[in-house]
Amino acid sequence: MRVPVARRPAASLMTVPLIALALAGGACGGGGRPGGSEEPPATTAPPRPAPAAAPTAPRPVTLRVVRRDRLPAPVQLPGVAALADGVVLAVGGLDAADRSVADVVRIAPGAPRRIGRLPQPAHDIGLAALAGKAYAFGGGTAAGPVAAISSIAGTGGVRAAGRLPAAMSDTSAATIGDTAYVVGGYTATTPLRSVLAVDRSGRIRDVATLPHPLRYAAVAAVGGRLMVAGGTDGATARREVLAVDPARHAVRVVARLPVPLAHAAGAALAGVFYVIGGRGDGLTSQRSAIWAYDPSSRRLRRAGRLPVALSDVGAAAAGDRLLVAGGRDATGTVHDELWLLAAAG
């Protein structure tokens, strides 16, 4: 598909001085001090005055593991997306030797199995469902980030579908209606502050500017907004939970995680935004905690834990369940588990 880019004057990936990028060192993966194992209480940012309704009573949010399956191979940093027909795909990632993989794996329904391959191995792909297919945006390769956009059918067929305005990896992606959004990322030299909208025609628009550069953020769509949690600005992990309103080109902080957190997965279930696993700045600071932000009550709460402390998992909702795929633990072991999570009680 064609990829013309419509630009907002305030932020554009095509005009570097106005792109709202911040330079920061480091390649994919990051590093720094390890985090602690105890989780402080969550905090919620005071809501700004708005015509929105008052907060409602909080919904039940606690999740528990109800099943464990096995992926075809261990993987970290896969892109995961659920299609409208119930098919859930895991695409790309890094294997146990930290090499990019080209696998397209159907992780639901049925037993996980490989069904296709990307044109080239890639990791840190932003993956989102759009028009009955999964769209893979950019990604990291052995030669650096790429700008390619690929469409992936639920049967595993892969086709070229255009190009991003810049080569990028470390993005996150989610879909609202008939538009996919690519959040943040990294160009091999510069972390990004952009939120790009890609519609069914292939048009790309720069629709919002994040308050800071962001890589490896947890992202999902809830109620017409993009929820963005944690991530790294290229130097340190972040605590902010952001609500991005693409229609109004607005971004605001709605809560703060109890600890800085990057390399977590984001997913939405029953109107609640879940932040799953992740780590701090240290390569061995993996977390098992699952956090839930409920936009209707404006509360951030603990929502369970993974059986293993993991970063770099992929996650997506499948019906009334969440699927959590792969990941890396504090010993550097890359996992092949596929966890199925459901509401407790």
C-alpha positions in Angstrom: 0.0 0.0 0.0 1.1 3.6 -0.5 2.5 5.5 2.4 2.1 9.3 2.0 2.8 11.1 5.2 0.6 14.0 6.5 2.6 16.1 8.9 1.5 18.3 11.9 3.6 21.4 12.2 4.6 20.6 15.8 6.2 17.2 15.1 7.3 15.4 12.0 9.4 12.4 11.3 10.4 14.1 8.0 11.7 17.3 9.5 14.4 16.5 12.0 14.5 19.8 13.9 10.8 19.5 14.6 10.6 15.7 15.1 10.8 16.1 18.9 13.5 13.5 19.1 16.0 13.3 21.9 19.5 12.0 21.3 20.5 9.1 23.6 23.1 6.4 23.3 22.7 2.7 23.4 21.5 0.0 20.9 18.6 -2.4 21.3 18.5 -3.9 24.8 19.7 -1.0 27.1 21.5 -1.5 30.3 22.3 0.2 33.7 21.6 -0.4 37.3 19.5 -3.4 38.4 16.1 -2.8 40.0 14.9 -4.2 43.3 12.6 -7.1 43.8 10.0 -5.4 45.9 7.3 -3.3 44.3 6.3 0.0 46.0 2.7 1.0 46.0 1.3 2.4 42.8 0.5 6.0 42.4 -2.1 7.7 40.3 -1.6 11.2 38.9 -4.3 13.8 39.9 -6.7 14.0 37.0 -6.8 17.3 35.1 -10.1 19.2 35.1 -12.2 17.9 32.2 -15.8 17.5 31.2 -15.5 13.7 31.6 -17.7 11.8 34.0 -16.5 11.3 37.6 -14.5 8.1 38.2 -16.6 5.0 38.6 -16.1 2.1 40.9 -13.1 0.0 40.0 -13.6 -3.1 38.0 -12.1 -6.5 39.1 -8.7 -6.6 37.5 -6.7 -9.5 39.0 -5.4 -12.1 36.6 -4.2 -15.7 37.1 -2.6 -18.3 34.9 -5.0 -20.9 33.7 -2.9 -22.7 31.1 0.7 -23.1 29.9 1.5 -24.1 26.3 4.9 -24.2 24.5 6.0 -22.1 21.6 7.9 -23.8 18.7 11.1 -22.2 20.1 12.2 -19.8 22.8 11.8 -16.2 21.8 12.1 -12.7 23.2 10.8 -9.4 21.9 8.1 -10.9 19.5 5.4 -8.7 18.1 2.0 -10.2 19.1 -1.4 -9.2 17.7 -4.9 -10.6 17.7 -6.9 -10.6 14.4 -10.6 -10.0 14.2 -11.3 -13.7 13.4 -9.6 -14.9 16.7 -6.3 -15.8 15.2 -3.4 -14.5 17.4 0.1 -14.2 15.7 3.6 -13.8 17.2 6.0 -12.3 14.7 9.8 -12.1 14.7 11.9 -11.6 17.8 15.2 -12.8 19.1 16.1 -16.4 19.8 18.1 -17.9 22.7 21.3 -16.8 21.0 20.1 -13.1 20.6 19.7 -13.6 16.8 16.8 -12.1 15.0 14.2 -14.6 13.7 11.8 -14.5 10.8 9.1 -16.8 12.2 5.4 -16.1 12.0 3.8 -18.2 14.6 0.1 -18.8 15.1 -0.3 -19.0 18.9 -4.1 -19.2 18.9 -6.4 -20.9 18.3 -5.0 -24.4 18.8 -1.4 -25.5 19.6 1.2 -22.9 18.6 2.9 -23.5 15.3 5.0 -21.8 12.6 2.9 -20.8 9.6 5.1 -18.3 7.7 8.2 -16.3 7.5 9.1 -12.6 7.3 11.2 -11.4 4.3 14.1 -11.1 6.7 14.7 -11.9 10.3 13.7 -9.0 12.6 13.0 -8.2 16.3 11.5 -5.2 18.2 8.7 -5.0 15.6 5.6 -2.9 16.2 2.7 -5.3 15.4 -1.0 -4.3 15.2 -4.1 -5.8 13.6 -5.7 -3.8 10.8 -8.3 -4.8 8.2 -8.2 -8.5 9.1 -4.4 -8.8 9.0 -1.4 -8.1 11.2 0.8 -5.3 10.1 4.5 -5.3 11.1 6.1 -1.9 11.3 9.8 -1.6 11.0 12.0 -3.7 13.3 15.7 -4.4 14.1 17.9 -6.6 12.0 21.6 -7.5 12.0 22.2 -4.6 9.7 20.1 -2.1 11.8 16.5 -0.8 11.8 14.3 -1.1 8.7 11.5 1.0 7.4 9.5 -1.9 5.9 5.8 -2.4 6.6 4.5 -5.9 6.0 1.0 -7.3 6.0 0.6 -10.8 7.5 -2.5 -12.9 6.9 -3.9 -15.2 9.6 -2.8 -18.1 7.3 0.8 -16.9 7.4 1.1 -15.2 4.1 3.4 -12.1 4.1 3.3 -9.2 1.6 5.1 -5.9 1.4 2.7 -3.1 2.4 4.8 0.1 2.2 7.4 1.9 4.2 7.6 4.0 7.3 9.0 7.6 6.9 12.2 6.4 8.7 13.8 3.1 9.6 13.0 2.3 13.2 12.9 -0.5 15.7 11.9 -0.7 19.4 8.4 0.6 18.6 5.0 -0.5 20.1 1.8 -0.6 18.1 -2.0 -0.8 18.7 -5.2 -0.3 16.8 -8.2 2.0 17.3 -11.0 1.5 14.8 -9.6 1.3 11.3 -6.2 3.0 12.2 -3.0 1.5 13.6 -0.7 3.6 15.7 3.1 3.2 16.0 4.4 4.6 19.3 8.0 5.8 19.8 10.9 3.7 18.6 14.6 4.1 17.7 16.4 5.0 14.5 19.8 3.5 15.5 20.9 6.9 16.6 17.8 8.6 18.1 14.9 7.6 20.3 11.6 8.9 19.0 8.7 10.9 20.5 6.4 10.4 17.6 3.0 8.7 17.4 2.3 7.7 13.8 -1.2 6.8 12.5 -1.5 4.4 9.6 -5.0 4.0 8.1 -6.5 1.4 5.8 -5.4 3.3 2.7 -1.8 3.3 3.8 -1.7 7.0 4.6 0.7 7.9 7.5 0.1 10.8 9.7 2.1 12.2 12.7 -0.7 12.6 15.2 0.9 13.2 18.6 4.2 14.0 20.4 5.2 12.1 23.5 6.5 14.2 26.4 9.8 12.3 26.2 11.5 9.9 23.7 10.3 6.4 24.3 11.5 2.9 23.3 10.2 -0.5 24.6 7.0 0.9 26.0 3.9 -1.1 27.0 1.1 0.0 24.7 -2.6 -1.0 24.1 -5.8 0.8 23.0 -8.6 1.3 25.5 -11.8 3.3 24.8 -10.5 5.3 21.8 -7.2 6.2 23.5 -3.7 4.7 23.4 -2.4 3.7 26.8 1.4 3.9 27.1 3.3 2.7 30.2 6.9 2.9 31.1 9.5 2.4 28.4 13.0 3.9 28.3 13.9 7.3 27.0 17.2 5.9 25.7 19.0 6.5 29.0 16.7 5.4 31.9 13.5 3.5 32.3 10.3 5.6 32.9 7.4 5.4 35.4 4.7 7.4 33.5 1.4 5.9 32.3 0.3 8.1 29.4 -3.1 8.5 27.7 -2.8 9.5 24.1 -5.8 10.9 22.3 -5.0 10.8 18.6 -8.1 12.6 17.6 -7.1 15.7 19.7 -3.4 15.3 19.3 -3.2 15.3 23.1 -1.0 13.4 25.6 -1.3 13.5 29.4 0.1 11.6 32.3 -2.7 9.7 34.1 -0.7 7.5 36.6 2.8 6.5 37.6 4.2 3.0 37.9 5.7 2.2 41.3 9.1 1.6 39.7 10.7 2.6 36.4 9.8 -0.1 33.9 10.8 -0.9 30.3 10.6 -4.0 28.1 7.1 -4.8 29.5 4.1 -5.9 27.4 0.9 -4.0 27.2 -2.6 -5.5 26.5 -6.2 -4.5 27.0 -8.9 -6.7 28.4 -12.5 -5.7 29.3 -11.7 -2.0 29.2 -8.6 -2.3 31.5 -5.0 -1.7 30.4 -2.5 -4.3 31.7 1.3 -3.9 32.0 3.0 -7.3 32.1 6.5 -8.1 33.3 9.3 -5.9 32.2 12.5 -4.7 33.8 14.3 -1.6 35.0 17.6 -0.3 33.6 19.6 -3.4 34.6 19.7 -6.4 32.3 18.9 -8.6 35.3 16.1 -6.6 36.9 13.2 -8.6 35.5 9.8 -8.2 37.1 6.9 -10.7 37.5 4.3 -8.1 38.5 1.2 -7.4 36.4 -0.2 -3.9 36.8 -3.7 -2.7 35.7 -4.9 0.8 34.9 -8.6 1.2 34.7 -9.5 4.5 32.9 -13.0 4.5 34.2 -11.9 4.6 37.8 -8.6 6.3 37.1 -6.8 3.8 39.3 -3.6 1.8 38.9 -3.5 -1.4 40.9 -1.5 -4.6 41.2 -3.2 -7.3 39.1 -1.3 -10.5 39.7 2.0 -11.9 38.7 3.7 -14.0 36.1 5.0 -17.4 37.3 8.5 -16.2 36.3 10.0 -12.7 36.4 10.3 -11.9 32.7 11.0 -9.0 30.4 10.6 -8.8 26.6 7.4 -10.8 26.5 4.7 -10.3 23.8 1.0 -10.1 24.8 -2.5 -9.7 23.3 -6.1 -10.3 24.3 -7.9 -13.4 22.9 -11.6 -13.2 23.8 -11.7 -13.0 27.6 -8.2 -14.1 28.1 -4.7 -12.7 27.7 -1.9 -14.6 25.9 1.7 -13.9 27.1 4.4 -15.3 24.9 8.2 -15.9 25.4 10.4 -13.5 27.3 13.8 -13.3 29.0 14.5 -14.0 32.7 17.2 -12.5 35.0 19.7 -15.3 34.1 19.5 -14.5 30.4 17.4 -17.6 29.6 15.0 -17.0 26.8 11.6 -18.8 27.4 9.3 -20.8 25.2 6.2 -20.6 27.4 2.8 -19.3 26.2 0.9 -18.3 29.3 -2.9 -18.0 29.2 -4.2 -15.6 31.8 -7.8 -15.0 32.9 -9.7 -13.0 35.5 -9.3 -14.5 38.9 -12.4 -15.6 40.8 
